[in-house]
Amino acid sequence: MGVIEQEISAPKPERIIGMRHIVVFLLFLATTISYATRVSMSVTILGMTKPNQYGFPVFDWSQSIRDMILSSFFWGYIMLQIPAGMLTGRFGGRLLIFVSMAATGLLNLIVPFTADVGDWKAVIGCRIAMGLFQGLLYPSLHGLLGQWAPITERSRMGTIVYSGAILGTIIEMTIAGVLSESQWGWPSVFYVAGVTCLGWSILWFIFGASNPGESRWITKEEMKYVQCNTGPTDAHEQKKMPVPWKGIWTSLPFWSILLAHSGQSLGFWTLLTEMPSYMDKVLGVDIKSSGYLSALPYVAMYILSFIFSWTADFLVNRNLATLATTRKIFNTIAFWGPAISLLGLSYIPTGNIPLAVALLCVTVGLNGAHYVGFLISHIDLSPNFASTLMGITNGCGNIFSIMAPLSVSAVVQDETNAADWRKVFFISVAFYFLSNLFFILFMSGKVQDWNEPKPKATLEDGFKSDKKSNKKETTGEHKF
């Protein structure tokens, strides 16, 4: 039965707020909180290494040690992406997300103590462990969206959930610095993060569910609507399904998502980590000195992401564009738009602050369209194995995230030389252009054949087999 036929037999519930909306809101809070804890160290480490008047410990860490602490999160993060996707497919995402957030909360609470006792090595240990547990999060989120997000609401719901990462970054960049300078000192950043994670974990334990069929709070009407618009596979049957590795790795639409995720990671993290240095050293714009200027591009990205998501759902629901065409349109906005802006940014004259900030806002803001581009496409291809697909692409993508600052170190010999920086931007532009071109050519909005279990022999097949057998027997009698 197709999706359209299912929608006729399962009309949209009359309730404005359903259980699917509550689950999506909780997942949005999860990405907001988890991303805040992820980026908090980049701000808090300044307070940990600067003398204060309140008597909090101060650490004499060299720049190389600071860099190791900041990157250590990703050492653990990339390790459990694929296993997390497989575990979500087998056991559901509810428990994995609970473990991820609760463990993140506990680890944040002990960071001040371990730093005081074990210095930077202990802090790195906590950050690696935090990365390991947060590696469970994104594949689980995708698995849950595959079960909870109807196709007619998928773009909006996916954007709401994943936009929490940008909001968490904006909030933490603001709050972490204020707390570090306050009378509660830098330890309060970790205490607030820890308590918030644990508070969210309690709410999730009460209201969270891997799929509508396991929710204690959902109405029968809403459960039927969601299940008919996400896929016909039964949750218990799905957990028994083996991962179709051959189908996944021989799927060009999947490869288009994998390459797009890698291109996005390299381009975005180059912007996030290196753009402030470029604007300071080459353009003479100290964007770090102004919290407003630092946050403005990400505020633009956050706002535009919702405009893109509502537009995408409008195009699909009004049959103005197919699902695949919609994904390609917005992925092109997210990739080729920033590519063009980056080229302009690399050639603007020194000291032109308004133009530099405007182009940076355009570059980062347009990139918000990727939430309804490749990032949600895993679910379009395979609702049953979306968590596994996300584990693969997110793991590969984060390898490119780590490569972003390394590429700058390898290419830029003189930080004040604009020509050296252009080489870095050209690398990002090339990845943006080529990965999106592959996405346009090979992405599909159709559920792949390997998403469903292989059909079992039916009674009708048995009749056909008996008929063939009888025919052979009859033929044999004529011969005799």
N, C-alpha and C positions, 0 to 999 in steps of 0.2 A: 504493500500500500504506500503510495507517495505521500509527501508532506502535505500537499494541498488537500488530498482526500481526508487525511487525518484531521486537519483543521476543521473540516465540515462536521465530522463526527464528534469533535471535542471543541466546542466554542470557548472563547476567552471568558474567564470568570468575571463576574460583575464587580467583585471587590477591587478597589483601586490599589490597595496594598495587600499583596499576597505573601505567602511564605518564601517564594522565590526571590522577592524583593528584599526580605529580611536577610536571607542567606547572602545575597549579593552585597548588601550593605556591610555585613560582617566581614566579608572577604575584602571589600574596599578598605575597611579599617585595618585588616591584617596587613595589606600591602603598605598602607600609610605608616603604620607603627614599625613594621619590619625594616622598611627602607630608612626610616628615621634612625633606627639603631645601627643600620649599616653605615650611614654617612656621618654619624655623630662623632666618630673618632677623629675625622679630618679637622673638626673645629675644636673638640675638647683637648686634643693633644697639645694645642697651643697653651691652654691653661695649665696642663700638667707639667709643662716645661718652663713656665714663667713664674717668678717669685710672686707670692701673694701675701696680703696682710692678715689673713685669717689662720695661718698656721697649717695649711694643708700641705701634704708632701709635694716636693718639687723634684723633678727627675732631670738629670743632666744627660740627655740623649742626643747623640750626633744625628746629622741629617740622614745618614744611611740607616740608622736604627729606626728613625721615624718612618722612613719609606717602607722598611720591612713590616712595621706594625700596621701601616695603612694598607699594604697589599696582602697581608696574611689572611684576611677574611676570605679572599678569593682562592687561596690555596685549598681551603676546605670546601668552598662553595661549589667548585666544579666537579668534585669527586662523586657526589651522590645524585647528580641530575638524572642519569638514565635509570639507576636502581630505584629512585623515587618514583619515576614514571611507571615502572613495572609494578612496584608495590601498590601504587594508587589503583592501577587497573585490576589488581588481584584482590585487594582488601578495602578499596575505597579511600577517599581523601580525608575523611573527617578525622580519623585518629592521627594521621601523619601531620596534618596541619596543627592539631592540638599539641602534639609532641614538639613540633618545630617552634611554635610560639612560646610554650611553657619553658622549654629549655633555653630559648633566647632570653626570656625574662630572668631566669635563675642565673645565667652566665653574666648578665649585666649587673646583677646585684653583687656578685662576688669580685668584679673587676677591681674596685678600689682596694679591697683587701689583698688580692693576689698581687697587684702592682706594688703595694707597700712591702709585701713579704718577698716576692720573687722578682721584682723589677721588670724590665722589658721582656724577658723570656716568658714570664708568667702571663703578661698581657698578650703576647703573641699566641700563647697556648689557648687563651680564652677566645681570641678572635678567630683562630682556626676552628675551634669547636663551634663557635657561633656560625661560621660559614657552613660547616657540615650540616648543622640542623636547619639553617635557612635554605640549604640546597634541597630540602624536602618540599619547600613551600610552593614554588612556581609550577612544577609539574602537577602537584595536587590541586592547585587553583584551576589549571586547565581541565583536569579530570572532572572537577565539580561543575565548572561551567558547561562542559559537555553534557552533563546530566540535568542541570538546572536551567539553562538558558534556552528558551524556545528560539527557533530560527528567526522569527519575526522581531525578536527583541535582543538578538545576540550581539549586534554591534554596540548598542547602548550599554548592555550589561558588561561586556568585555572592557569597554572604555572606562566605565565607572570603577571596576575592580582594579585595572592596571594603572589608571591615572593616580591612584593612591601613592604610587612610587614618587611621582613628581611632587605631590602635596607634602609627602613626608620629608622630601629633600628641602623644600621651602621652609617648612615648620622647624626642622632641626637646625638649619643654618641660622635661624633667628633665635631659637630658644637656647640652644647649646651655648652660644656665646654669652647670652645674658646670665644663664645659670653659673657658668664658669667664673664670671666676674662678680657674682653676688656673694653674700655672706655664707651661703651653703657650699660654695666652691665647686670645683670640677667633679667631685664624687657624686654630687646631686644629679648630674646629667645621666649617669648610669642608674642611679636609684629610681629616678622618674621613669626611665625606659623600662627597667625591670618590673616595676609595679604596674605600668600600663600594659605590658605584655601578659602578665599574669591575670590582670583584670579581664582582658580580652579573652583569655583562655577559658575563664569561668563562663563567660557569656556563650562562647562557642560550644562548650561542653553541654550546655543546656539546650541551645537552639540549633546547633549545627547538625547536618546530616549529609551523608555521601550522595544521596539521591532522593527524589521525592518519595519513593516507596519506603524509605527508612525513617522519614520524618514523623514525629509524633504530633506535630502541630498543623500540618497541611490538611486542607479540605479535600474530599474526594474529587470534587469538580476541578480544582486547580491541579491536583495530581494527574488526572486524566489529560488535561490540557497540556501540561508540561511534557509528559511522557509521549504523547502523540506528536509533539512538535520538536522532539529532540532525537528520536530514534526508537524503533520498535523492540530493540533487544532488551530482554529482561535482565535486571541487575544481577541476579544470581547466576544466570547463564553467562553474562559478561565476565564474571570473575573466574569462570572455568575456561575461558577462551585463551588459547596460547597466543603469544605475540606473533603476528605474521611478519617475521623479519624479512623474508624474501620479498613479500609484497611491498613493504616499506622502502627497502633499499633500492628496489627497481622502479619506484614511482617517481616520475619526473615532477609531478606537482609537489611531492614532499621535498625533493631536492631544491625546488624553487623557493620553498619556505626556509630551508636550511641555509641557503646562500644569502637570502634576504636578511635573516637573523644575524648572520656573520657580518654582512655589510653594515647593518644598522649599529651593531655593537662597536665596530671599529670607528665609524664616523661619529657616533654620539659621544663615546668616551674620549675621543680626541678633543671634541668640543668642550666636554665637561672638565677635563683635567688640564688641558693645555691652552685653551683660548685665553684665560686670564693672563697667562705669561706672555702670550703673543701681543695682546693689547697693551700690556704694560711696557714690554721691552721694545716693541717696534712702533706701535701707534701712540705711545705716551699716554695711554688711558689706564689709570690704576683702578680697574673695576672692583678689585677686592676691597678697596678702602670704603666703598659705598655698598651697604647692604641692599639698598634699593636697586642699584645697577646690577648687583649680583643675582638678585631674585627675579628681576623683570623678565628676562627671556623665558624662565621656567613658568612664570605666571602666564605669559602669553601661550606657552605650550599647553598648560593646564586648561585654560579657557577654550582655546581652539579645538582641543581634543573632543570636547563635548559637542561643539558645533559640527565637527566632522562626523561624529557617531550618529547624531540625530539625522543628519543629511543622508548618511549611508542607509539607515533603516528606512527612511522615507523613500529612497530610490527603489529599495527592494520590495517594500510593502505595497507601493503603488505600481509595481511592475514596470517602472521606468528604466530599470537596468537589472540584468541578472546578478546573482550573488557574485559570480566570478568577475564580471565586469566592474562591479562596485569595489571589490577588493583591489583590483588592478588600478582603478582610478585613484583611490586614496593612497595606495602604496607609492604611486608615481608622484603624488603631491608630497609625500613624506620623504622621498629619496631625491628626486630630481629637483624639487624646489630648493632644499638646502644645498644641493650641489651647485646650483647657479648662484645662490647667495654667498656660498663660500668663495667662489671665484671672485665675486665682487668685493668681498671683505678682504681678500688677499692683495687687492690693488688700490684700496682707498688711501688717500694721503695721510701723512702723520698728523696727529693732534685733532682730527675731525671727530670729536666725541659723539655728537648727535647722530652722524651717519654710521659710525661704527656700532653704536648701541642699537640703532634701528635695524641694521643688517643682521646683527646677532639675534635680535628678537625674531626677525623673519626666519632666519635659519633654524633656530630651536623651535619656534612656534609651529611652522609648517611640519616639522618632524612629528608633531602630535598626531598626524593622520595615520601613523603606522599602527596605532591601536586598532583601527578598523581595516588595516591592510593585512600584512603577513601575520601579525601577532595573534589574530583570532582565527586564522585560516586552518590551523591544526584541527579545530573542531569541525570545520566544514568538510574536511577530507575524511575524518574518522572520529565521530563522537565517542566510540568505545575505546580508542587507543590514543586520544588526544593527550593524555598525561605522559605517555611514553614518547610521543612525537615531541612534546614540549621539552621533556628531559634531554632528548638528543640535541635539539636545536639550541636550547638555552645553555647546555654544557659547552657546545662548540662556540656559541656566541661569546661566552665569557672568556674563552681562550683569546679571542680577538680583542676583548676588553682589556685584558692584561697586555696584549701586544701594542695597544694604542700609545701609551707613554714610552714604550721601548722603541717604537718606530721614530719618535721624536728625538730620543737620545742618539739614535743611529744616524739620523739625517741632518739634524741641526748642529752645526759646528759653532756658529756664532749666533747667540740668542737675539742680537740686535739687527741681524741681517734678514731683511724681508724676503730675499731670494731663497734662503734656506727654508724659511717657513712655508713658502709657496709649494715646495716639494712635498711637505707634510700634507698640506691641503689637497694637492693634486692626487695623493694616494687615497685620501678619503673620498674625493670626488669620483675617482675611478671605481672604487668599491660601491659607492652609491649608484653610479650609472649602470655598471655591468650587472650587479646583483638584481637590480630592479628590471633590467631588460630581460633577464632570464625568468624572472617572476611573471612578467607580462606574457612571455611566449608560452610558458608551460603550466602556470597555475590553473587549477580547476576548482569550480565551486560545487562539484558533485561529490557525494559520498563515494569513496573508493570501494571496489569489490571486496578487498581484503578486510574491510571494517566488520563485515558480518561473518558469523561462523559458517563453515561449509554445510550446505543443506544435507540433512539426514535422509535416508531412503524413506519414501512415503508409501502409503497403501496403493496409490495410483501407480507408482513405479513398479510395485510388486505385480499389479495386474498386467502392466505392459510386459514385464519379464515372463509371466506365465503365458501371455498371448504369443510371445515369440517362441517360447518352448513348445507350445501346442502346435504352432505353425510348422516347426521343424519336424515334430512327430508325425503330423498329417502328411507332410511332404515325403517323409520316409515311408509311410504306408503305401502311398501311390507308387513309389519306386519298386516296392516289393510286389 
